[in-house]
Amino acid sequence: MQKGDSESDVGSNILVTASDDTTLIVWDGATGQQLRQLRCHDSGVNAVAWKGGQIVSGADDKSVIVWDAATGQQASKLEGHAGAVYSVAVEGSRIVSASGDGTAV
């Protein structure tokens, strides 16, 4: 997903958007109402993925953050890329991220 893109959970009316202003916003897709704002990255958020109870975000600050979708609380912060994170995906219990440093982990 690119900056300004969004991700929704299949079978749900919930939508999550990522922004260059360092935030993720969780929306009710049926009403358009903002449900919560998540802020923890130190720079623009480039990627978001959502599966089940997890929201995963990647940003220019070279980190991946895993959020609890129900509470909006940060569950963990993953660091290790040498460049901005441009893509994230969730498959089962695995999280994959791709970075401008040429790596995918």
Z-matrix of the N, CA and C atoms (Angstrom, degrees):
N
C 1 1.425
C 2 1.532 1 108.49
N 3 1.257 2 117.25 1 143.82
C 4 1.457 3 122.74 2 178.82
C 5 1.528 4 109.41 3 -99.32
N 6 1.322 5 115.90 4 163.52
C 7 1.463 6 119.80 5 176.84
C 8 1.523 7 109.98 6 -49.97
N 9 1.322 8 114.27 7 136.68
C 10 1.450 9 119.40 8 179.96
C 11 1.517 10 112.97 9 85.78
N 12 1.340 11 118.04 10 -6.30
C 13 1.453 12 121.09 11 178.05
C 14 1.517 13 109.56 12 -82.50
N 15 1.310 14 114.98 13 176.44
C 16 1.447 15 119.62 14 -177.62
C 17 1.516 16 110.18 15 -139.89
N 18 1.330 17 114.84 16 166.10
C 19 1.453 18 122.19 17 178.42
C 20 1.508 19 107.54 18 -138.48
N 21 1.323 20 117.16 19 139.55
C 22 1.459 21 120.24 20 175.80
C 23 1.514 22 108.80 21 -126.68
N 24 1.323 23 115.96 22 154.58
C 25 1.453 24 121.96 23 177.45
C 26 1.520 25 107.42 24 -88.24
N 27 1.332 26 116.82 25 129.56
C 28 1.454 27 121.63 26 -177.44
C 29 1.531 28 109.48 27 -57.85
N 30 1.322 29 116.60 28 133.74
C 31 1.455 30 121.50 29 178.92
C 32 1.514 31 113.67 30 80.93
N 33 1.304 32 117.16 31 12.04
C 34 1.455 33 121.88 32 -176.76
C 35 1.523 34 109.45 33 -126.79
N 36 1.315 35 115.92 34 157.30
C 37 1.462 36 120.63 35 174.41
C 38 1.515 37 111.33 36 -96.78
N 39 1.323 38 117.34 37 12.07
C 40 1.460 39 121.76 38 -177.20
C 41 1.528 40 108.99 39 -93.21
N 42 1.325 41 115.72 40 138.10
C 43 1.458 42 123.58 41 -179.86
C 44 1.521 43 108.03 42 -129.51
N 45 1.340 44 117.01 43 140.37
C 46 1.465 45 121.24 44 177.50
C 47 1.520 46 108.50 45 -122.73
N 48 1.339 47 116.66 46 129.32
C 49 1.453 48 121.38 47 178.16
C 50 1.524 49 110.15 48 -114.08
N 51 1.330 50 115.93 49 147.73
C 52 1.467 51 123.29 50 177.97
C 53 1.519 52 108.27 51 -110.73
N 54 1.339 53 115.82 52 147.75
C 55 1.454 54 118.94 53 -174.97
C 56 1.527 55 112.87 54 -140.81
N 57 1.312 56 114.58 55 156.17
C 58 1.455 57 121.81 56 176.55
C 59 1.537 58 111.56 57 -70.34
N 60 1.331 59 117.78 58 -12.08
C 61 1.470 60 120.66 59 179.54
C 62 1.533 61 112.41 60 -85.46
N 63 1.319 62 118.32 61 15.13
C 64 1.478 63 128.01 62 176.99
C 65 1.521 64 114.27 63 80.23
N 66 1.325 65 118.76 64 11.60
C 67 1.458 66 119.90 65 -175.78
C 68 1.523 67 113.52 66 -115.60
N 69 1.315 68 113.64 67 158.97
C 70 1.454 69 123.59 68 162.98
C 71 1.517 70 105.19 69 -114.24
N 72 1.311 71 117.22 70 141.15
C 73 1.459 72 120.03 71 175.04
C 74 1.527 73 107.91 72 -122.41
N 75 1.322 74 115.01 73 131.24
C 76 1.458 75 122.56 74 177.40
C 77 1.529 76 107.18 75 -98.63
N 78 1.333 77 115.70 76 126.39
C 79 1.463 78 122.27 77 -174.70
C 80 1.521 79 110.86 78 -120.59
N 81 1.303 80 115.79 79 152.19
C 82 1.453 81 121.97 80 166.32
C 83 1.526 82 105.39 81 -86.50
N 84 1.320 83 116.36 82 110.20
C 85 1.456 84 120.68 83 -175.38
C 86 1.516 85 113.77 84 -66.91
N 87 1.320 86 117.47 85 -23.15
C 88 1.458 87 120.45 86 -179.91
C 89 1.523 88 111.83 87 -78.32
N 90 1.331 89 116.66 88 -37.10
C 91 1.472 90 120.18 89 -175.63
C 92 1.519 91 113.53 90 -105.42
N 93 1.342 92 116.81 91 -18.42
C 94 1.458 93 120.76 92 -175.59
C 95 1.520 94 112.91 93 79.91
N 96 1.309 95 117.39 94 6.02
C 97 1.464 96 121.91 95 -179.00
C 98 1.528 97 110.88 96 -78.60
N 99 1.337 98 115.78 97 134.97
C 100 1.461 99 121.09 98 175.15
C 101 1.524 100 108.05 99 -73.90
N 102 1.345 101 115.96 100 126.67
C 103 1.456 102 120.35 101 -179.16
C 104 1.517 103 112.51 102 -94.04
N 105 1.342 104 116.34 103 -39.52
C 106 1.466 105 120.03 104 177.37
C 107 1.511 106 109.92 105 -164.46
N 108 1.319 107 114.81 106 159.29
C 109 1.461 108 122.34 107 176.23
C 110 1.520 109 107.61 108 -118.87
N 111 1.326 110 115.77 109 130.84
C 112 1.460 111 121.93 110 179.78
C 113 1.520 112 108.35 111 -110.52
N 114 1.325 113 116.29 112 126.17
C 115 1.460 114 120.27 113 -178.63
C 116 1.526 115 108.41 114 -136.17
N 117 1.317 116 115.84 115 120.10
C 118 1.454 117 119.20 116 177.17
C 119 1.523 118 111.51 117 -156.59
N 120 1.317 119 117.59 118 -22.24
C 121 1.456 120 119.94 119 178.04
C 122 1.523 121 109.59 120 -70.92
N 123 1.326 122 115.28 121 153.63
C 124 1.462 123 121.11 122 179.88
C 125 1.522 124 112.66 123 -90.41
N 126 1.329 125 117.04 124 -5.77
C 127 1.463 126 121.18 125 179.59
C 128 1.524 127 108.45 126 -153.75
N 129 1.325 128 116.21 127 -176.52
C 130 1.455 129 121.43 128 -174.04
C 131 1.512 130 114.50 129 -53.33
N 132 1.329 131 115.34 130 141.63
C 133 1.467 132 122.33 131 179.22
C 134 1.525 133 108.38 132 -92.86
N 135 1.315 134 116.02 133 123.23
C 136 1.461 135 122.40 134 -175.89
C 137 1.514 136 114.11 135 -98.45
N 138 1.335 137 117.75 136 -25.11
C 139 1.458 138 120.31 137 -170.12
C 140 1.515 139 110.56 138 -145.17
N 141 1.335 140 115.09 139 147.07
C 142 1.463 141 121.10 140 175.05
C 143 1.526 142 108.73 141 -145.74
N 144 1.321 143 115.10 142 141.70
C 145 1.462 144 121.96 143 174.31
C 146 1.520 145 107.24 144 -139.43
N 147 1.319 146 115.37 145 150.57
C 148 1.454 147 119.63 146 -178.61
C 149 1.509 148 108.71 147 -140.81
N 150 1.313 149 116.29 148 129.46
C 151 1.456 150 120.43 149 175.36
C 152 1.512 151 108.27 150 -148.15
N 153 1.311 152 116.08 151 123.50
C 154 1.457 153 120.51 152 179.51
C 155 1.510 154 110.79 153 60.11
N 156 1.312 155 116.37 154 -124.18
C 157 1.451 156 121.35 155 -176.12
C 158 1.508 157 115.09 156 -92.83
N 159 1.345 158 117.50 157 10.61
C 160 1.465 159 120.20 158 -177.13
C 161 1.522 160 112.07 159 -120.46
N 162 1.326 161 114.75 160 137.42
C 163 1.459 162 121.99 161 167.02
C 164 1.519 163 105.26 162 -112.14
N 165 1.318 164 117.64 163 132.91
C 166 1.465 165 122.41 164 -179.20
C 167 1.522 166 107.86 165 -122.54
N 168 1.339 167 116.10 166 132.90
C 169 1.466 168 120.42 167 180.00
C 170 1.518 169 110.39 168 -128.92
N 171 1.326 170 116.13 169 149.35
C 172 1.463 171 123.06 170 176.56
C 173 1.513 172 109.10 171 -130.54
N 174 1.350 173 116.14 172 146.45
C 175 1.462 174 118.46 173 -170.69
C 176 1.521 175 113.30 174 -143.89
N 177 1.341 176 113.25 175 175.38
C 178 1.461 177 121.21 176 176.72
C 179 1.532 178 112.09 177 -63.47
N 180 1.330 179 117.67 178 -19.67
C 181 1.474 180 120.94 179 -179.18
C 182 1.529 181 112.40 180 -78.42
N 183 1.350 182 117.20 181 9.05
C 184 1.459 183 124.87 182 175.21
C 185 1.523 184 113.49 183 73.85
N 186 1.327 185 117.71 184 14.19
C 187 1.459 186 120.33 185 -177.03
C 188 1.524 187 112.01 186 -116.47
N 189 1.332 188 113.43 187 161.03
C 190 1.454 189 123.51 188 172.34
C 191 1.526 190 106.02 189 -120.58
N 192 1.320 191 117.03 190 129.34
C 193 1.460 192 120.66 191 178.75
C 194 1.518 193 108.79 192 -116.37
N 195 1.331 194 115.11 193 134.25
C 196 1.456 195 122.75 194 175.98
C 197 1.532 196 107.05 195 -103.67
N 198 1.314 197 116.22 196 127.67
C 199 1.456 198 123.40 197 -177.77
C 200 1.520 199 110.04 198 -114.85
N 201 1.311 200 117.22 199 147.68
C 202 1.452 201 122.52 200 170.01
C 203 1.531 202 106.25 201 -80.75
N 204 1.322 203 116.72 202 116.59
C 205 1.465 204 120.44 203 -174.69
C 206 1.527 205 112.37 204 -65.42
N 207 1.309 206 117.48 205 -31.53
C 208 1.465 207 120.35 206 -177.37
C 209 1.522 208 112.61 207 -73.53
N 210 1.340 209 116.53 208 -37.40
C 211 1.472 210 120.03 209 -174.54
C 212 1.517 211 113.53 210 -104.53
N 213 1.344 212 117.36 211 -20.79
C 214 1.460 213 120.94 212 -175.04
C 215 1.517 214 113.17 213 78.34
N 216 1.321 215 117.12 214 7.95
C 217 1.454 216 121.30 215 -179.45
C 218 1.531 217 110.84 216 -86.48
N 219 1.326 218 115.99 217 145.68
C 220 1.458 219 121.21 218 176.47
C 221 1.519 220 108.58 219 -69.07
N 222 1.335 221 117.09 220 125.23
C 223 1.466 222 122.19 221 178.36
C 224 1.523 223 110.52 222 -90.82
N 225 1.333 224 116.54 223 -39.63
C 226 1.468 225 119.95 224 178.02
C 227 1.519 226 109.95 225 -163.89
N 228 1.328 227 114.75 226 158.94
C 229 1.460 228 121.93 227 176.32
C 230 1.518 229 106.77 228 -124.21
N 231 1.331 230 116.01 229 124.81
C 232 1.461 231 122.60 230 -177.79
C 233 1.519 232 108.55 231 -107.78
N 234 1.313 233 115.55 232 126.38
C 235 1.463 234 121.19 233 179.56
C 236 1.516 235 109.14 234 -125.70
N 237 1.306 236 116.48 235 156.15
C 238 1.450 237 119.83 236 179.74
C 239 1.518 238 113.89 237 154.28
N 240 1.320 239 116.74 238 -19.77
C 241 1.465 240 118.96 239 175.86
C 242 1.525 241 109.61 240 -75.27
N 243 1.330 242 115.90 241 148.97
C 244 1.463 243 121.45 242 177.24
C 245 1.529 244 111.51 243 -94.76
N 246 1.327 245 116.38 244 -4.81
C 247 1.461 246 121.17 245 178.82
C 248 1.513 247 110.57 246 -136.65
N 249 1.318 248 115.76 247 175.83
C 250 1.459 249 121.47 248 179.54
C 251 1.523 250 110.88 249 -57.73
N 252 1.329 251 116.33 250 146.41
C 253 1.460 252 122.30 251 176.96
C 254 1.528 253 107.61 252 -91.95
N 255 1.344 254 115.21 253 122.06
C 256 1.462 255 120.39 254 -175.85
C 257 1.522 256 114.25 255 -108.43
N 258 1.335 257 117.26 256 -11.97
C 259 1.454 258 119.50 257 -178.37
C 260 1.522 259 109.49 258 -151.63
N 261 1.335 260 116.08 259 141.03
C 262 1.465 261 121.94 260 173.77
C 263 1.517 262 108.45 261 -137.16
N 264 1.326 263 115.80 262 149.97
C 265 1.464 264 121.60 263 176.90
C 266 1.514 265 108.42 264 -146.41
N 267 1.325 266 115.48 265 150.66
C 268 1.452 267 121.97 266 177.11
C 269 1.521 268 107.28 267 -121.19
N 270 1.323 269 116.51 268 127.03
C 271 1.458 270 121.84 269 177.16
C 272 1.518 271 107.58 270 -135.38
N 273 1.313 272 115.96 271 105.09
C 274 1.465 273 120.11 272 -175.70
C 275 1.518 274 109.28 273 63.96
N 276 1.313 275 116.15 274 -124.71
C 277 1.469 276 120.51 275 179.07
C 278 1.527 277 112.11 276 -94.03
N 279 1.322 278 117.55 277 4.63
C 280 1.467 279 121.51 278 -178.09
C 281 1.520 280 111.97 279 -100.68
N 282 1.324 281 113.12 280 141.51
C 283 1.460 282 121.22 281 174.10
C 284 1.511 283 107.34 282 -117.39
N 285 1.320 284 116.79 283 130.80
C 286 1.461 285 122.11 284 178.95
C 287 1.518 286 107.72 285 -119.08
N 288 1.331 287 115.84 286 135.65
C 289 1.467 288 120.27 287 177.05
C 290 1.522 289 109.11 288 -130.90
N 291 1.328 290 115.32 289 147.11
C 292 1.460 291 121.64 290 177.09
C 293 1.523 292 108.60 291 -123.77
N 294 1.330 293 114.74 292 141.51
C 295 1.455 294 120.40 293 -171.79
C 296 1.521 295 112.34 294 -127.01
N 297 1.320 296 114.84 295 161.03
C 298 1.459 297 121.54 296 174.25
C 299 1.513 298 112.65 297 -65.98
N 300 1.334 299 117.43 298 -11.15
C 301 1.461 300 120.01 299 177.32
C 302 1.527 301 111.78 300 -80.86
N 303 1.347 302 116.80 301 0.94
C 304 1.453 303 121.33 302 176.80
C 305 1.518 304 113.96 303 90.45
N 306 1.331 305 118.49 304 6.80
C 307 1.457 306 120.59 305 -178.38
C 308 1.522 307 111.29 306 -109.59
N 309 1.310 308 114.14 307 154.45
C 310 1.470 309 122.46 308 170.07
C 311 1.521 310 106.07 309 -129.65
N 312 1.305 311 115.77 310 128.62
C 313 1.473 312 120.06 311 -179.87
C 314 1.515 313 110.18 312 -131.42
